[in-house]
Amino acid sequence: MRKRTQARELALQCLYQIDIKRVSSQEGREDFWSGMEIEREIREYADSLIEGTCANIEKIDSLIQKYAQNWDIPRMATIDRNILRMACFELGSKKDVPPKVVINEAIELAKKYGDVESPKFVNGILDKIFKEEIKRPNEFEKSIC
């Protein structure tokens, strides 16, 4: 498994845990990483996704809500919600990663961790965000970062 793919998977697991336990990013990360032996590069990228997603959660949720017709953020499956949050943060902040890679990785996470409909749900929302927000990168970057 590629390093960033592994980092995204670990970040998602941590974000899920933070969401379920309703703890701070710091507390959630400390608990999640305790006792784990993870390569430094993988952990650093995962931590950047976790910290960035948590720090910008209100802006990210607002963006997701804008494109998730008939879905309130709290009603979404926890795993889907956190995949979308992390992907939105990565789309808006990680300029070295092509948007299509971010979306594809999010879909793969939805296939692995979500239910049967999760990949279509995640793809539909991220595709809308990509088409509507990425073409105005300055506005999108300001809204997330």
N, C-alpha and C positions, 0 to 999 in steps of 0.2 A: 504494500500500500504506500502511495506517495506521502511525503511528509506533510504537505498542506492538507491533503485529504484526511490523514490521521488527526491532524490538529483540529480540523473542523468537526470531526466526529467527537473528539474529546471535549471541545468547546460546547457542542450541543448537549452532551451528557451533563456537563456542569451547569449550563443554563437551565436545563430541565430541572435539575436538582434545586437550583436557586429558586425557580418559579414554584415548584411543589412545596418546598419547605418555607418559602416566604422569608428568606434570610437576605442579608446584604451580600453584595458582590464579593466583598473581602472575606466574609465568613464562609460563604459558599465555596470560594476558590480554595481557601485554606483546608476546609473539610475534604473537598474533592481530591486535591493533590496529595493529601497526607498518605504516606506509605507507598506512593507510586514512583517508579523509576522510569522517567520519560526523558527522551533525548532533549537537550536544551532548546534546539531550534524548533522542535515541535511544540514544546511547552510555551515558548515565547510567542509563537504565532497564535496558539490557542488562547493564551492569556490576553493577547491584544484583541481578539474577537470577543472574549467574555467581558473584559473591562469596557471596551467601546460600546458594545451592545447595551450593557447595563447603564452606562453613563448617558446614553442617548435614547433610553427606552420610550420616553414620552413622545419625542419627535418621531421615532420609528413607528410606534403604535399608531400615531396620527396618520402617517403615510400609508401604512397597511390598511387602516380603516377606510381611507379615501378610495382604495381600489378593491376592497373586499365587500362587494355589494351584498347586502342582506346578512352580513356576518359581523357580530360584535366581537372584539378581541377576546373578552372573557369566555365567550361561547365556543371559540375555536378549540380544537384538540390541543392539549398542552405541547405536544411534540411539534405539531404543525406551526403553532404560534411561535415557538422558539426557533424553528428552522427559518421562518420568514423574517423574524427579527434579526437573526445573525446574518442572513443573506443581504438584507437591506443595509445593515451596517457595512458589510464588506463591499457592496456595490458603491456605497457613497464615500468610502474612505481608503480603500486599497487600490490605488491607481495602477499597481503593477500586475493586477489580476484582471484579465478580460471579463467583461460582464457575462458573456455566455458561459464562461467557465464557472463563475459563481452560481449562475442559475442551474447549470447542469449538476454541479456538486450538491446543491440544495435538493434537487429532484432525486438524486441518488440517496441522500439521507432520508428523504421521505419514503422512498421505496423500502429502505432497510428498517426504519424505525416506526413509520406511520402505518395507517391502515390502507386498505385497497384504494381508496379515493384520494389519499394524501398526495401522491405525486401530481395528479391532475390539478388539485386545489392549489398546491404550492406553485406549480408551473403557471397556472392561470394568473395568479396575483403577481408573481414576479415578472411575467411577460408584460403585463399592463404597466407595471412600474418602470420596466426597462424602456418600453415604447414611449411612455409619457414623460418620464423624468430624466432619463439618461440623455436625451437630446438637448436638455437644458442643464448641462453639468454644473455650472456655477450655482444655480439655484438649488440643485439637488445636494451638492456638497455642503452648502450652507445650512440646509435643512437637517442634515444628519450630523455633521461634525461641528 
